[in-house]
Amino acid sequence: MTTPRGRAAHRSPIPDHCFTQIQQRVGVADTDLMGIVHHSNYVRYFENGRLEYMRRRGLPYKLMVDRGMHMPVVELGIRYRRPASFDDLLCITTRIGALSRVTVRFDYDVSRIEPAADPRDKLLEGHVLLACVDGRNRPRALPDDFVEGLFAPEAAHS
């Protein structure tokens, strides 16, 4: 667990509630010639999880763009364990993994919900590191209200 750096006087660990789970049904267009999810689609699933994580905390990405901030991916890592196939229902768990003055890392776990599987049986895990930049792609400190939102509990969702 990593602590936020350069924030307020306290340095507390990332709270356990800093995660979001979404469901993702594998579509036929997500699969390759072998009938399994093509590796590139997991990056899209990660993005869906990350955007929902932020949305459920009152941080829609569009709001950041409207404020002149962008969050490009500067690092991506995936560890594949088992394949997913067409029509599988997946659970994408998104967590805050680390935070610095300019970057935030989201960690991901993907598991199969349907057909029935052992919930402890991960299909893959990964992470994405994002850097906060301005309109000219210069590094910019993450705004304090954004950091507060990242650490907020998930709001009710439908």
Secondary structure, DSSP 8 states (H G I E B T S, - for coil): -----SSSS------TT-EEEEEEE--GGGB-TTSBB-HHHHHHHHHHHHHHHHHTTT--HHHHHHTT-B--EEEEEEEE-S--BTT-EEEEEEEEEEE-SSEEEEEEEEEEEETT--TT-EEEEEEEEEE-B-TTS-B----HHHHHHHTS------
